[in-house]
Amino acid sequence: MAEPKPARDCSDLSDFTFSWLLSYDDKLGLANVLAIIGLFYVAKVSVGLFFRVLTGLRIYIFSQLTRRTDFAVKYGGRWAVITGASEGIGKAFACELARHGMNVVLMSRSSQKLEKVAETIEKEHKVGTLVISVDFSRQDVYPQICNALDGLEIGILVNNVGVMYEYPQYFLDVPEKKLFDLVNVNMLSAIMSGAIINLSSSAGELPTPQMAVYAATKEFIDNFSRALAYEYSFHGVEIQSLRPFYVATAMAYGTKPSIAVPSAETYVKHALQTLGLSRRNTGYWSHSVQGWFQGFCPEWLWMWGASLLNDQIRYKVLRSRKH
Ligand SMILES: NC(=O)c1ccc[n+]([C@@H]2O[C@H](COP(=O)([O-])OP(=O)(O)OC[C@H]3O[C@@H](n4cnc5c(N)ncnc54)[C@H](OP(=O)(O)O)[C@@H]3O)[C@@H](O)[C@H]2O)c1
């Protein structure tokens, strides 16, 4: 007669789980149980990847081939307002929206630069322009903006204005004025029918050392946009959060355009095609690939890599200033 098995001690949870697996081993085999768990995991990752690729193709590739949206009709206004429109991504948004037949309101501090952009846009795209010179680091500018925009049928607002540190810095080294500018310009300017595009950044996806306040303000924009998008979707307002990685503008410390770092024009051409298709994306296909890899990156590795890169940028900027 077979000896009865000794009773296992299941006094704590891990002992219990272990003994449960062992008892299953008798019937199914431990290897089979682990294979089933592995199969579920592979299926989950594969299905996730499949839908990610499908969404990427839909918003970045097919939309470029098939979509020609009349933004003025879709968003109920012929005017688009772009903050930070004298340079970089904002200027590219202004030109691209004008190419789609929208009149554009251009805002930044420098009226001279804005006038130049407005002149080019009027000449090339035969649309109306309005220039508003405004400093978003001041909190008393909003009544002036409301007065200037009074009576315009605004379909799209691009909350693009943003400032960064002059070079990557540790928190306590950032001048106090810059800290206030970061909060006022990056965050307050976005709290104000149609569609709203908010420029967030992938710098906020994981904590980024030496850009701590910048990345935090960008994460605020993303979180804020997502909640607002839900609240106002019932009123027909579309709110989109764009989360680019590096785009080759002044803010990217003179990085040359490449597949990984598109020019502002290339970036905006792609990003605008995602409006109405996706409430939150990077705006550019290769940035989404970077985001996918970032998703696999443990936080410590990201912070170590970002810190190393930011050390190099700071060294490069400070050295170029000495010469
Ligand atoms: N470039 C990137 O790699 C990158 C990556 C992720 C996210 N983003 C985000 O994309 C947005 C645009 O970035 P960008 O690279 O195009 O920047 P940029 O080239 O430095 O341009 C910034 C624009 O903002 C205006 N501006 C700056 N401070 C202002 C203030 N106090 N009041 C009014 N206007 C002000 C500037 O014009 P004036 O000097 O004439 O005022 C300029 O038109 C930002 O929100 C940024 O955080 C950029």
The ligand as a Gaussian input file, in Angstrom:
#p B3LYP/6-31G(d) Opt

LIG

0 1
 N       11.850000      71.323000     -29.790000
 C       11.704000      70.212000     -29.119000
 O       12.548000      69.315000     -29.164000
 C       10.440000      69.976000     -28.308000
 C       10.221000      68.690000     -27.794000
 C        9.080000      68.472000     -27.036000
 C        8.177000      69.487000     -26.815000
 N        8.402000      70.722000     -27.323000
 C        7.426000      71.775000     -27.047000
 O        7.005000      72.382000     -28.256000
 C        6.724000      73.776000     -28.041000
 C        7.463000      74.631000     -29.053000
 O        8.847000      74.378000     -28.947000
 P        9.911000      74.936000     -30.003000
 O       10.993000      73.946000     -30.038000
 O        9.234000      75.345000     -31.252000
 O       10.440000      76.229000     -29.215000
 P       11.270000      77.491000     -29.778000
 O       11.819000      77.219000     -31.127000
 O       12.189000      77.870000     -28.682000
 O       10.132000      78.605000     -29.925000
 C        9.481000      79.107000     -28.799000
 C        8.442000      80.117000     -29.223000
 O        7.824000      80.609000     -28.042000
 C        7.919000      82.053000     -28.013000
 N        8.094000      82.471000     -26.617000
 C        9.066000      82.108000     -25.752000
 N        8.880000      82.701000     -24.561000
 C        7.758000      83.445000     -24.676000
 C        7.039000      84.293000     -23.778000
 N        7.459000      84.511000     -22.534000
 N        5.919000      84.898000     -24.235000
 C        5.496000      84.739000     -25.493000
 N        6.110000      83.946000     -26.389000
 C        7.245000      83.319000     -25.982000
 C        9.140000      82.380000     -28.887000
 O        9.003000      83.644000     -29.531000
 P        9.607000      85.032000     -28.982000
 O       11.036000      84.773000     -28.645000
 O        9.395000      85.956000     -30.130000
 O        8.783000      85.406000     -27.803000
 C        9.017000      81.283000     -29.975000
 O        8.106000      81.691000     -30.956000
 C        7.114000      74.057000     -26.592000
 O        5.960000      74.036000     -25.783000
 C        8.029000      72.906000     -26.234000
 O        8.015000      72.646000     -24.840000
 C        9.510000      70.987000     -28.070000

